[in-house]
Amino acid sequence: MTRRNAPRPLLRAALSAAILLAALAGCRAPSGRAAGGFVAASDPRFVFEGRVDDADRAAPVLIWQASRVRIDFEGQTLALRFAEASDQCFLNADIDGRTSLVELRRGRPAQGVAFSGLGAGRHSLVLFKRSEASAGTVAFLGIDVSPGAGAWAPRSPGYRLAMEFIGDSITAGACDEDGASDQWDDRRSHNNALSYGALASGALGADYRDIAVSGMGVAAGWASVRAGEVWDALYPRAGSTKENPADWTPDVILVNLGENDDSFTRAHQQPFPAGYTQGYVDLVVAIRRAHPGARIVMLRGGMFGGAKSERLRKAWDSAVAQVEAADPLASHFVFAHWTSNHPRVEDHRAMAGELAAWLRGQPFMRRFL
């Protein structure tokens, strides 16, 4: 059992096996009372979803947006423990369906990590990393519950399928809760939980991962990394340790890249990058090599470049034609909705509605719905 996997049917069996082995080894039982009120992150009752760095099981690092931590507990109080954030990290803490904001900033006290008056009985906690990986990471250390209170492995979410989105700021949900202007200083208004990928995945009952970096392109962009360097990386940087494809198996992988290749070169009065089409094809081929059975959907749109840039459209169309000619499990979709600023929540809802409706109509989705 790997802590990076979601509790899909086969993985729940692996989780049960791991818990049994832990019990036979004399480790803490997977359910029961929390000694001293503290449940460490290494406790097998926690379920981690997303691409998490668990090299140190006592302090697994939450990296990518949409990474999640789940556990059930009882008692009137709860406190979350984290190490210091590398920069800015914002999480949604959902307790029994009520969501509040957790703020973790380097050099500042954590905010929103203590809860009281939760009531009697069993509670469900879900932590969702809403800010993107390139803005900051943080190690999760565990929870404090009421002395003697119980803790349990959470109930299964009952996912129908697994979906992974690979993209840039549009896919990351950057600026989606900003006002009239985009801003990048305070990432608390960048909420991946309300991005089109999260909303579409939720509508389809899917386990969801988001591997997106603001400013990232295929051949050029505002970020220092390119998509081919980080789509399978543990951290959003070149040279990072790679994720083991066997750790998690997506059913549908959706790729939305090209906005930054267009906007960066346009802003610098440069021609559209000549390497985009081949780089895009190479990226999809690499994804296919890692996940031979997954459906790959190539997306375009959400902002001006994807909707209106003729040079991006031509390069993307060429890449799509090459991929689809060689890969029977690949297809494409173009968003009709787009914005001049980064999409706000209402824009993401429109995009998610378009995408979910299209996916529901695809023959390959029938077995999941």
C-alpha positions as CSV (number, residue, x, y, z in Angstrom):
1,M,0.0,0.0,0.0
2,T,1.3,3.4,-0.9
3,R,0.1,6.5,0.9
4,R,-0.1,8.4,-2.4
5,N,-3.0,6.2,-3.7
6,A,-6.7,7.0,-3.3
7,P,-8.9,4.4,-1.6
8,R,-10.4,2.9,-4.8
9,P,-11.7,-0.7,-4.5
10,L,-8.4,-2.5,-5.1
11,L,-6.5,0.0,-3.0
12,R,-9.0,-0.4,-0.1
13,A,-8.0,-4.0,0.0
14,A,-4.4,-3.1,0.1
15,L,-5.1,-0.6,2.9
16,S,-6.8,-3.3,4.9
17,A,-3.9,-5.6,4.4
18,A,-1.4,-2.9,5.5
19,I,-3.5,-2.3,8.6
20,L,-3.5,-6.0,9.4
21,L,0.2,-6.2,9.1
22,A,0.7,-3.2,11.3
23,A,-1.5,-4.8,14.0
24,L,0.4,-8.1,13.8
25,A,3.6,-6.1,14.2
26,G,2.3,-4.6,17.3
27,C,1.7,-1.1,15.8
28,R,-1.1,1.1,16.8
29,A,-4.5,-0.3,15.8
30,P,-6.3,1.2,12.8
31,S,-9.2,2.3,14.9
32,G,-9.6,3.2,18.6
33,R,-8.4,5.8,21.1
34,A,-5.7,8.3,20.3
35,A,-2.9,8.0,22.8
36,G,-2.5,11.4,24.5
37,G,-4.9,12.9,22.1
38,F,-2.3,13.0,19.3
39,V,-2.6,11.1,16.0
40,A,0.7,11.3,14.1
41,A,0.8,11.6,10.3
42,S,2.4,8.2,10.1
43,D,-0.6,6.5,11.6
44,P,-2.3,4.1,9.1
45,R,-5.7,5.6,9.8
46,F,-4.8,8.6,7.7
47,V,-5.5,8.4,4.0
48,F,-3.5,10.6,1.7
49,E,-4.7,11.3,-1.9
50,G,-2.5,13.1,-4.4
51,R,1.2,13.2,-5.3
52,V,2.6,13.4,-1.7
53,D,6.2,13.2,-0.7
54,D,6.1,10.5,2.0
55,A,9.8,9.8,2.2
56,D,9.5,10.9,5.9
57,R,6.3,9.1,7.0
58,A,6.2,11.3,10.1
59,A,6.1,14.4,8.0
60,P,4.7,13.8,4.6
61,V,4.9,16.9,2.4
62,L,1.7,18.2,0.7
63,I,2.9,19.4,-2.7
64,W,0.5,19.6,-5.5
65,Q,-2.9,21.4,-5.4
66,A,-5.8,19.1,-4.8
67,S,-3.7,16.9,-2.5
68,R,-5.9,15.6,0.3
69,V,-5.7,14.1,3.8
70,R,-8.6,12.2,5.3
71,I,-9.4,10.8,8.7
72,D,-12.4,10.3,11.0
73,F,-12.3,11.2,14.6
74,E,-14.5,12.0,17.6
75,G,-14.6,14.7,20.3
76,Q,-15.4,18.4,20.7
77,T,-12.0,19.7,19.6
78,L,-9.5,19.2,16.8
79,A,-6.1,20.8,16.1
80,L,-4.0,20.4,13.0
81,R,-0.2,20.2,13.1
82,F,2.1,21.3,10.3
83,A,5.8,22.1,9.9
84,E,6.6,25.6,8.6
85,A,5.5,26.1,5.0
86,S,8.2,26.6,2.3
87,D,6.3,29.8,1.2
88,Q,2.5,30.1,1.1
89,C,0.1,27.2,1.6
90,F,-3.6,27.4,1.9
91,L,-5.9,24.5,2.6
92,N,-9.6,23.9,2.9
93,A,-10.4,22.1,6.1
94,D,-13.7,20.3,5.7
95,I,-15.2,18.9,8.9
96,D,-18.6,17.2,8.5
97,G,-19.2,19.2,5.3
98,R,-18.4,22.6,6.8
99,T,-15.3,24.2,5.2
100,S,-12.9,26.7,6.7
101,L,-9.5,28.2,5.5
102,V,-6.2,27.1,6.9
103,E,-3.4,29.6,6.3
104,L,0.3,28.6,6.4
105,R,2.9,31.2,5.6
106,R,6.6,30.9,6.1
107,G,7.7,33.0,9.1
108,R,4.2,33.5,10.4
109,P,2.0,31.6,12.9
110,A,-0.5,29.1,11.4
111,Q,-4.0,30.4,11.1
112,G,-7.3,28.4,11.2
113,V,-5.8,25.2,12.6
114,A,-7.8,24.8,15.8
115,F,-11.5,23.8,16.1
116,S,-13.8,23.5,19.0
117,G,-17.5,22.9,19.7
118,L,-17.7,20.1,17.1
119,G,-20.3,18.2,19.0
120,A,-20.5,14.6,20.1
121,G,-20.1,11.6,17.9
122,R,-17.9,10.7,14.9
123,H,-16.6,13.5,12.6
124,S,-15.0,13.4,9.2
125,L,-12.0,15.6,8.3
126,V,-10.8,16.3,4.8
127,L,-7.9,18.6,4.1
128,F,-7.7,19.9,0.6
129,K,-4.6,21.8,-0.6
130,R,-6.1,24.7,-2.6
131,S,-3.0,26.7,-3.4
132,E,-0.7,25.5,-6.2
133,A,2.6,23.6,-5.7
134,S,4.8,26.4,-7.1
135,A,3.5,28.8,-4.4
136,G,4.6,26.6,-1.5
137,T,4.6,23.2,0.1
138,V,4.1,22.1,3.7
139,A,4.7,18.9,5.8
140,F,1.7,17.6,7.6
141,L,2.5,16.2,11.1
142,G,-0.9,15.0,12.4
143,I,-3.8,16.0,14.5
144,D,-4.7,16.6,18.2
145,V,-8.1,15.3,19.2
146,S,-9.8,15.4,22.6
147,P,-7.9,13.2,25.2
148,G,-9.0,9.7,24.8
149,A,-11.1,10.4,21.7
150,G,-11.3,7.8,18.9
151,A,-9.9,8.0,15.4
152,W,-10.7,5.8,12.4
153,A,-9.7,5.3,8.8
154,P,-12.3,7.3,6.8
155,R,-15.2,5.9,4.9
156,S,-14.5,5.4,1.2
157,P,-15.4,8.3,-1.1
158,G,-16.6,5.7,-3.6
159,Y,-14.9,7.1,-6.6
160,R,-16.1,5.9,-10.0
161,L,-12.9,6.7,-11.9
162,A,-9.6,8.6,-11.5
163,M,-8.9,11.8,-13.5
164,E,-5.6,13.7,-13.8
165,F,-5.3,17.3,-15.2
166,I,-2.0,18.6,-16.5
167,G,-1.8,22.3,-17.3
168,D,-0.9,25.8,-16.4
169,S,-2.5,28.6,-14.3
170,I,-5.9,28.0,-15.9
171,T,-5.9,24.4,-14.7
172,A,-4.4,25.3,-11.3
173,G,-7.3,27.7,-10.6
174,A,-5.0,30.7,-10.2
175,C,-6.8,34.0,-9.4
176,D,-10.2,32.4,-9.5
177,E,-11.4,34.2,-6.3
178,D,-9.7,37.5,-7.2
179,G,-11.6,40.7,-7.9
180,A,-11.4,42.6,-11.1
181,S,-7.7,42.2,-11.5
182,D,-5.4,39.2,-11.3
183,Q,-3.0,39.3,-8.3
184,W,-0.2,37.0,-7.3
185,D,1.1,38.3,-3.9
186,D,-1.5,36.5,-1.7
187,R,-2.4,33.0,-2.9
188,R,-5.4,32.7,-0.5
189,S,-7.6,33.7,-3.4
190,H,-6.2,31.0,-5.7
191,N,-8.6,28.1,-5.0
192,N,-8.1,24.9,-6.9
193,A,-11.1,23.4,-5.2
194,L,-13.2,25.6,-7.5
195,S,-11.2,25.1,-10.7
196,Y,-12.8,23.5,-13.7
197,G,-10.9,20.3,-13.2
198,A,-12.0,19.9,-9.6
199,L,-15.6,20.8,-10.4
200,A,-15.8,18.5,-13.5
201,S,-14.2,15.6,-11.5
202,G,-16.7,16.2,-8.6
203,A,-19.6,16.1,-11.1
204,L,-18.4,12.8,-12.4
205,G,-17.6,11.2,-9.1
206,A,-13.9,11.0,-9.9
207,D,-10.7,10.8,-7.8
208,Y,-8.9,14.0,-8.9
209,R,-5.3,15.1,-9.3
210,D,-4.0,18.4,-10.6
211,I,-0.5,18.8,-11.9
212,A,-0.4,22.4,-13.1
213,V,2.1,25.2,-12.8
214,S,1.2,28.9,-13.4
215,G,3.2,30.3,-16.4
216,M,4.3,26.9,-17.6
217,G,4.4,26.2,-21.3
218,V,5.4,23.3,-23.6
219,A,8.3,25.1,-25.4
220,A,8.2,28.6,-23.8
221,G,6.5,30.3,-20.9
222,W,6.7,32.6,-17.9
223,A,7.8,29.8,-15.5
224,S,11.3,28.4,-15.5
225,V,10.1,24.8,-16.0
226,R,8.5,23.2,-19.0
227,A,5.6,20.7,-19.0
228,G,7.9,17.9,-20.1
229,E,10.0,18.4,-17.0
230,V,7.3,18.3,-14.3
231,W,4.2,16.4,-15.5
232,D,5.5,13.3,-13.7
233,A,7.7,15.0,-11.1
234,L,7.2,14.9,-7.4
235,Y,8.0,18.6,-7.0
236,P,7.3,21.4,-9.6
237,R,10.9,21.8,-10.6
238,A,13.4,20.5,-13.1
239,G,15.4,17.6,-11.8
240,S,12.9,16.5,-9.2
241,T,12.4,12.9,-8.3
242,K,9.9,11.3,-10.6
243,E,6.6,9.8,-9.5
244,N,6.3,6.1,-9.9
245,P,3.5,5.5,-12.5
246,A,2.6,2.3,-10.6
247,D,1.7,4.3,-7.5
248,W,-1.6,5.6,-9.0
249,T,-3.4,4.7,-12.2
250,P,-5.6,7.4,-13.8
251,D,-8.4,6.4,-16.1
252,V,-8.6,9.8,-17.9
253,I,-5.7,12.3,-18.3
254,L,-6.6,15.7,-19.6
255,V,-3.9,18.1,-20.9
256,N,-4.4,21.8,-21.4
257,L,-1.2,23.6,-22.4
258,G,-0.3,26.3,-24.9
259,E,-1.6,29.6,-23.4
260,N,1.9,30.5,-22.0
261,D,3.7,29.5,-25.2
262,D,1.6,32.0,-27.0
263,S,1.4,34.9,-24.4
264,F,5.1,34.8,-23.4
265,T,6.4,35.0,-27.0
266,R,3.7,37.5,-28.0
267,A,4.7,39.8,-25.0
268,H,8.3,39.6,-26.1
269,Q,7.5,40.2,-29.8
270,Q,8.8,36.7,-30.7
271,P,7.4,34.2,-33.2
272,F,5.4,31.4,-31.8
273,P,7.9,28.7,-30.5
274,A,8.8,26.4,-33.3
275,G,9.2,23.5,-30.9
276,Y,5.7,23.6,-29.5
277,T,4.0,21.0,-31.8
278,Q,6.8,18.4,-31.5
279,G,7.1,19.1,-27.8
280,Y,3.4,18.6,-27.3
281,V,3.4,15.3,-29.2
282,D,6.5,14.2,-27.2
283,L,4.7,15.1,-24.0
284,V,1.6,13.0,-24.8
285,V,3.7,10.1,-26.0
286,A,5.6,10.2,-22.6
287,I,2.2,10.2,-20.8
288,R,1.0,7.3,-22.9
289,R,4.2,5.3,-22.1
290,A,3.6,5.8,-18.4
291,H,-0.1,5.0,-18.6
292,P,-0.8,2.7,-21.5
293,G,-4.5,2.1,-20.7
294,A,-5.6,5.6,-19.9
295,R,-7.7,7.8,-22.1
296,I,-5.9,11.0,-23.0
297,V,-7.9,14.1,-23.8
298,M,-6.1,17.1,-25.2
299,L,-7.8,20.4,-24.2
300,R,-7.6,23.9,-25.6
301,G,-9.0,27.1,-24.2
302,G,-10.1,29.1,-21.1
303,M,-8.2,32.3,-21.9
304,F,-7.5,34.5,-25.0
305,G,-4.7,32.4,-26.5
306,G,-6.5,29.1,-26.5
307,A,-9.7,30.7,-27.8
308,K,-8.5,33.3,-30.3
309,S,-4.8,32.9,-31.1
310,E,-4.6,31.6,-34.7
311,R,-0.9,30.7,-34.3
312,L,-1.6,28.6,-31.2
313,R,-4.6,27.0,-32.8
314,K,-2.6,25.9,-35.9
315,A,0.3,24.5,-33.8
316,W,-2.1,22.7,-31.4
317,D,-4.2,21.3,-34.3
318,S,-1.1,19.9,-35.9
319,A,-0.1,18.2,-32.6
320,V,-3.6,16.8,-32.0
321,A,-3.7,15.4,-35.6
322,Q,-0.4,13.6,-35.1
323,V,-1.4,12.2,-31.7
324,E,-4.8,11.0,-32.7
325,A,-3.5,9.4,-35.9
326,A,-1.1,7.2,-33.8
327,D,-3.1,6.8,-30.6
328,P,-6.6,5.3,-30.6
329,L,-7.1,6.2,-27.0
330,A,-6.5,9.9,-27.5
331,S,-9.1,12.6,-28.3
332,H,-9.6,16.3,-28.0
333,F,-12.0,19.0,-26.7
334,V,-12.1,22.8,-27.2
335,F,-13.7,25.0,-24.6
336,A,-16.2,27.6,-25.9
337,H,-16.1,29.7,-22.8
338,W,-13.0,31.9,-22.3
339,T,-11.9,35.1,-20.4
340,S,-9.4,37.8,-20.9
341,N,-8.3,37.7,-17.2
342,H,-7.7,34.4,-15.5
343,P,-11.0,32.5,-15.2
344,R,-12.9,33.4,-12.1
345,V,-15.1,30.8,-10.2
346,E,-18.1,31.5,-12.5
347,D,-15.9,30.9,-15.5
348,H,-14.6,27.7,-14.1
349,R,-18.1,26.5,-13.5
350,A,-19.0,27.2,-17.1
351,M,-15.9,25.4,-18.3
352,A,-16.6,22.4,-16.0
353,G,-20.1,22.2,-17.2
354,E,-18.9,22.1,-20.8
355,L,-16.3,19.5,-20.1
356,A,-18.4,17.2,-17.9
357,A,-21.3,17.3,-20.5
358,W,-18.8,16.3,-23.3
359,L,-17.3,13.5,-21.2
360,R,-20.7,12.1,-20.3
361,G,-21.3,11.7,-24.1
362,Q,-18.1,9.9,-24.8
363,P,-18.4,6.1,-25.4
364,F,-15.2,5.5,-23.3
365,M,-17.0,7.0,-20.2
366,R,-19.9,4.6,-20.2
367,R,-18.2,2.1,-18.0
368,F,-17.7,4.7,-15.3
369,L,-21.1,6.3,-15.2
